[in-house]
Amino acid sequence: MTVETKHVVITGATSGIGEALVKRYSLSHNVIACGRNESKLASFATQGIETLKFDITSKQQVFDAANSIDNVDIVILNAGVCEYIDDANQFDSALFERVIHANLISTGYCLEAFIPKIKKGGQLVVVSSSASFLPLPRAQAYGASKAALSYLTRVMQVELQDIHVTLVNPGFVETPLTDKNDFPMPCLVSCEQASERIYNGVFNRCDEIHFPKRFTLFLKLFSLLPFKLWSPIAKRIKR
Ligand SMILES: NC(=O)c1ccc[n+]([C@@H]2O[C@H](COP(=O)([O-])OP(=O)(O)OC[C@H]3O[C@@H](n4cnc5c(N)ncnc54)[C@H](OP(=O)(O)O)[C@@H]3O)[C@@H](O)[C@H]2O)c1
């Protein structure tokens, strides 16, 4: 089957899931790979992949970047950070602000700047997390940012008429972000597996892509049950 060549913007393209998405999309599409890591962006450029260097937490940089490109078919907002609050009794509001800013407020900048760049009938893809399904230990900042991001994306699905919106909720994926985790990560998948799932789901214009199902369906099930059934499991994960 011939695949129509599309123009695809990918944020968080310099590492992990985003980098795997660049590899996957650039097999048959024109990619604009975004991030801050100059050496990674330079290596994309040597492969003929277009790049944009900007910090998503800077509204000015996001707008300058969006204004520098022509209209595109797909925008994948994947950039994100993860930091944990180790002690709830000594709540780290600076960490909380950093994570909410990077994962949520910056998405607002990207939506304002990039939505006008998406062609009619095009697609917006937002990478949230299955951490948004349930309260997880130490995830006050990350989980809250992703729960809000999922809500925001769902509202965009309801509101946008001419652009299809996909919400992506990965389970654990092996990347530099999760390499820092010091706890067991059930059903961990590779970046290549994650990018394949996302690529196929976006191709099929899915409303939600979540994987691996054996993990995300377990979380989804518990999110429907009374909190008192989940709470002891969450407390045991923390120990
Ligand atoms: N790995 C998992 O298990 C998992 C699970 C669920 C959801 N996710 C989500 O998937 C997305 C990608 O995660 P990953 O695991 O692939 O992480 P990663 O390997 O750490 O990559 C994060 C990417 O985000 C970019 N980024 C971070 N802060 C940025 C900023 N201020 N400005 C511009 N770019 C920024 C980084 O680029 P530069 O450093 O070049 O700026 C990098 O390319 C994130 O939204 C994450 O929350 C991951």
The ligand as an ORCA input file, in Angstrom:
! r2SCAN-3c Opt
* xyz 0 1
  N       9.087      6.720     29.099
  C       7.917      6.399     29.616
  O       7.754      5.353     30.293
  C       6.727      7.289     29.410
  C       5.471      6.826     29.842
  C       4.367      7.627     29.662
  C       4.468      8.858     29.049
  N       5.705      9.297     28.649
  C       5.777     10.618     28.019
  O       6.391     10.504     26.758
  C       7.048     11.721     26.427
  C       8.479     11.410     26.009
  O       9.125     10.811     27.110
  P      10.492      9.992     26.990
  O      10.377      8.878     27.953
  O      10.812      9.719     25.584
  O      11.494     11.058     27.655
  P      12.985     11.516     27.313
  O      13.757     10.416     26.674
  O      13.489     12.136     28.564
  O      12.726     12.658     26.214
  C      12.110     13.865     26.566
  C      12.131     14.777     25.369
  O      11.464     15.997     25.748
  C      12.269     17.102     25.359
  N      12.123     18.204     26.297
  C      12.086     18.155     27.655
  N      12.001     19.395     28.162
  C      11.992     20.234     27.102
  C      11.941     21.637     26.969
  N      11.891     22.462     28.054
  N      11.954     22.173     25.738
  C      12.017     21.387     24.640
  N      12.061     20.044     24.694
  C      12.064     19.486     25.914
  C      13.712     16.584     25.391
  O      14.466     17.308     24.436
  P      15.745     18.232     24.757
  O      16.424     17.655     25.953
  O      16.544     18.189     23.487
  O      15.174     19.571     24.991
  C      13.540     15.146     24.928
  O      13.621     15.057     23.526
  C       6.955     12.607     27.675
  O       5.883     13.512     27.524
  C       6.647     11.608     28.781
  O       5.958     12.177     29.863
  C       6.836      8.543     28.807
*
